[in-house]
Amino acid sequence: MTTRRFLFVLGSSRPDGNTELLARRAAEQLPEDIEQRWIDLAEHPLPDFEDLRHDSDHVRPTQGNVALLLDATLAATDVVIASPLYWYSVSAHVKRYLDHWSGWLRTPGADFKATMAGRTLWGVTALAHEEQEVADPLVGTLSNSAAYLGMRFGGVLLGNGSKPGDVLADCEALTRAKTFFEQDAPLARFPYEAA
């Protein structure tokens, strides 16, 4: 069995926000021999994505934040997107990161789609609404992205909180965090595909 390596991609505009607190609570439950790498997109910002899909001069980045995130993503067996619910979807930081996946599909030597196939995508988010259905667009973004790459999807750990630290009072979310990464993540499917 391959050793699991978790990449936690933090997409909040605020350090130590509710989403990060919830992600760290879930990560505390991972066995000590599982590698964890945490990258804060606010501290390692990506440039706006430029769509060069139909150009022929694709070059693998060798330095900077794009190279850092590409290499970290390819090295991970499990990618955890920790994004607060911003306007009912992922944050701008996370959206930019996912947009770069499009470029990485054509990056020489990366074999991004083949490498990511079979790996697991997870999500963690905090939202101010009591009604968790408002996070469906965020869940759909992550689930469909996993389906496109042939990844497994472990779902999204949802917590409630608005002011810093609020999520620590969400007992149900903290209970779910204790076993979140223990679940068997199924192969992601688009909504139109039969299970």
C-alpha positions in Angstrom: 0.0 0.0 0.0 1.2 3.5 -0.8 2.0 5.8 2.0 -0.6 8.5 2.2 0.5 12.1 1.9 -2.1 14.8 2.6 -1.9 18.3 1.0 -4.0 20.8 2.8 -4.7 23.8 0.5 -5.9 26.7 2.6 -8.1 29.1 0.7 -9.2 31.7 3.2 -8.4 35.4 3.1 -8.1 35.3 6.9 -5.4 33.4 8.8 -6.7 30.9 11.4 -10.2 31.3 10.2 -13.1 28.8 11.0 -12.4 26.7 7.9 -8.7 26.2 8.8 -9.6 25.5 12.5 -12.0 22.8 11.4 -9.5 21.3 8.9 -6.8 21.2 11.6 -9.2 19.4 14.0 -9.9 16.8 11.3 -6.1 16.5 10.5 -5.3 15.9 14.2 -7.1 12.6 13.8 -4.7 11.3 11.1 -2.1 8.8 12.2 1.3 10.3 13.0 3.0 8.4 10.1 0.8 10.1 7.5 2.6 13.1 6.0 0.8 16.4 6.1 1.7 19.5 4.1 -0.1 22.8 4.6 0.0 25.5 1.9 -1.8 28.8 2.5 -2.8 30.3 -0.8 -2.9 33.8 0.7 0.8 33.4 1.6 1.6 31.7 -1.7 -0.6 33.5 -4.2 -1.0 32.3 -7.7 -1.1 34.6 -10.7 -4.4 34.8 -12.6 -4.7 31.8 -14.8 -4.0 32.4 -18.5 -5.7 29.8 -20.7 -3.0 28.6 -23.1 -4.7 25.2 -23.9 -4.4 25.6 -27.6 -0.9 27.1 -27.7 2.0 24.7 -28.2 4.6 26.3 -25.9 3.8 24.8 -22.5 6.7 24.8 -20.1 6.8 23.2 -16.7 7.2 25.8 -14.0 10.5 25.4 -12.0 10.2 28.1 -9.4 7.6 30.3 -7.7 4.2 29.5 -6.3 2.9 27.8 -9.4 5.8 25.3 -9.3 5.4 24.9 -5.5 1.7 24.0 -5.8 2.1 21.9 -8.9 4.8 19.7 -7.3 2.9 19.6 -4.0 -0.3 18.5 -5.7 1.4 15.8 -7.8 3.1 14.5 -4.6 -0.1 14.2 -2.6 -2.3 11.1 -2.4 -5.0 13.2 -0.7 -5.7 16.8 -1.6 -7.8 18.7 1.0 -9.4 22.0 -0.2 -10.1 24.1 2.9 -12.1 27.0 1.5 -14.7 29.1 3.4 -18.0 29.4 1.6 -17.6 32.7 -0.2 -20.7 33.7 -2.2 -21.9 30.1 -2.1 -18.8 28.6 -3.7 -15.0 28.3 -3.2 -12.9 31.3 -2.5 -11.1 33.3 -5.2 -7.8 31.8 -4.0 -9.1 28.2 -4.5 -10.8 29.0 -7.8 -7.5 30.3 -9.1 -5.7 27.1 -7.9 -8.3 24.9 -9.6 -8.0 27.0 -12.8 -4.3 26.2 -12.8 -5.2 22.5 -12.9 -6.3 23.2 -16.5 -2.8 24.4 -17.4 -1.2 21.5 -15.6 -3.2 19.1 -17.8 -0.9 20.2 -20.6 2.3 20.7 -18.7 5.1 18.6 -20.2 6.2 15.8 -17.9 3.5 16.3 -15.4 1.0 13.7 -16.6 -1.4 15.6 -14.3 -4.6 13.8 -15.2 -3.1 10.3 -15.1 -1.2 11.1 -11.9 -4.3 12.4 -10.1 -6.5 9.6 -11.2 -7.4 7.4 -8.2 -6.2 9.9 -5.7 -8.6 11.5 -3.3 -10.0 15.0 -3.1 -11.6 16.2 0.1 -13.2 19.5 1.1 -13.6 21.4 4.4 -15.6 24.6 4.7 -17.2 26.9 7.2 -20.4 28.7 6.4 -22.5 31.3 8.3 -25.8 29.7 7.2 -27.5 27.1 9.4 -28.9 25.5 6.2 -26.0 23.5 4.8 -27.7 23.2 1.4 -26.3 26.6 0.5 -22.9 25.0 0.2 -24.1 22.7 -2.6 -22.3 24.8 -5.3 -19.0 24.4 -3.4 -19.5 20.7 -3.0 -20.4 20.4 -6.7 -17.3 22.3 -7.8 -15.1 19.9 -5.9 -17.0 16.7 -6.7 -17.1 17.5 -10.5 -13.4 18.5 -10.5 -12.6 15.1 -8.9 -14.8 13.3 -11.4 -13.1 15.0 -14.4 -9.7 13.8 -13.2 -10.9 10.3 -12.2 -10.3 11.0 -8.6 -12.0 9.7 -5.5 -14.1 12.2 -3.6 -14.3 12.1 0.2 -17.0 14.7 0.5 -17.0 18.1 2.3 -16.7 18.5 6.1 -19.1 21.4 6.8 -19.0 23.6 9.9 -20.9 26.6 11.0 -19.2 29.9 11.9 -19.0 33.5 11.1 -16.8 35.3 13.6 -13.3 33.9 14.2 -13.4 30.8 16.4 -17.2 30.2 16.0 -16.7 26.8 14.4 -15.3 25.5 17.7 -18.8 25.8 19.2 -20.2 23.6 16.4 -20.2 20.3 18.3 -21.7 18.3 15.4 -18.9 19.5 13.0 -16.2 18.7 15.6 -17.7 15.2 16.0 -17.7 14.7 12.2 -14.1 15.9 12.1 -13.0 13.1 14.3 -13.7 10.5 11.7 -13.9 12.5 8.4 -10.7 11.2 6.9 -11.4 7.6 8.0 -14.3 7.1 5.5 -13.8 5.2 2.3 -13.9 7.8 -0.5 -15.8 6.5 -3.6 -14.7 7.2 -7.1 -16.2 10.6 -8.0 -19.0 10.7 -10.6 -20.6 13.5 -12.5 -24.3 13.9 -11.5 -25.5 12.5 -14.9 -23.5 9.3 -14.5 -24.9 6.2 -12.9 -23.3 5.3 -9.6 
